[in-house]
Structures are given as structure tokens and as C-alpha cells.
Amino acid sequence: LFITGGYNAALNREEQAKIYSAGVSEETQAQVAAQRALLDEKVRYLDAEKGVLCMPIEDAMDRVVAKNAR
């Protein structure tokens, strides 16, 4: 049992090292950067006719707090 447990622990460490140390492709980095840029944008309309906005959550929370503080 002790040998099997040690083997399984070593196997798990090796598997985790392979998963987390694997390099991230340039395509993935580009996609993450594009998504991060969208998240960092300020207020913009998703649908101007319906008045639907898109904004960072921090800005939305600040607006709600300011509106309810009056």
C-alpha cells in the first residue's frame, strides 16, 4: 500500500507539472489580450436603439451606489 500510495502521489505531481508548465500558445495569448481589452473598455452601447450598455462591472457598481446615495 505504501509503495502504491507513493507511486500515485509521484504520478499526480508529474501530471500537474505537465499541465501547469505547458506553454500558452501565441494564439491563446492574443485571444486573452483581445478579451482583456474588451473588459477594460469604458461604457459602450451594445444596442443603442434599446439603450443597452456594456461597461466594466466596477463602473456599473459605482453608478448604482451613486444613484442610490441620493
C-alpha positions, 0 to 999 in steps of 0.5 A: 500500500505504501509503495502504491500510495507513493507511486500515485502521489509521484504520478499526480505531481508529474501530471500537474507539472505537465499541465501547469508548465505547458506553454500558452500558445501565441494564439491563446495569448492574443485571444486573452489580450483581445478579451482583456481589452474588451473588459477594460473598455469604458461604457459602450452601447451594445444596442443603442436603439434599446439603450443597452450598455456594456461597461466594466462591472466596477463602473456599473457598481459605482453608478448604482451606489451613486444613484442610490446615495441620493 
